[in-house]
Amino acid sequence: MLAVEILVEEALEAIGEFMNPATFLSRLDHGKISAAIAESERKTSGEIRVFISRHKVEDPRSSAEDQFVKLGMSKTKHRNGVLLFFAPLSQKFAMIGDQAIHEKCGQHHWRKLVDEMQGHLKRDQFTDAIVHGINAAGALLETHFPADGGGGNELSNDVAED
């Protein structure tokens, strides 16, 4: 099923609150995020989605996996989708990828990316954190899954929320 995952629960104890729930949702630039997804996907056969949960979640991996399926990401042609899942009320986020991502990519890249995103989040640069994650995931997808001319954009580029 879904293999690549990065969770940051352990790091939260060391750095404290890094997604201010009161401002996270109101300060997101959905247009900028959607545009970054479209630009990244133009260069790859992969799919990238962003999901923001308005609820507290205990297990971001499980919640992200549920949303991955609900968003149709497990049914893409090449099984090479990446989901960036954020739960600001819980101070947690997860990045998960489908089967083909796991087969090509190692954990080191994802750990480094999470660390970079945390820096933006701690500075209340929420849109920048998400766009950084999208761009980095897009570059990785482009390397391993370049655009093939036949896939097209299979899924919406809009930010999904519950």
Protein Blocks (a to p, Z undefined) as FASTA:
>chain_A
ZZbdcdfklmmmmnopabdfklmmmmpcfklmmmmmmmmmmmpcbdcdddddfbdcfblm
lmmmmmmmmnopmmgfklpaccddddfknopacddddfklmmmpcfklmmmmmmmmmmmm
mnopmklmmmmmmmmmmmmmmmmmccehlnopabdfbdcdZZ
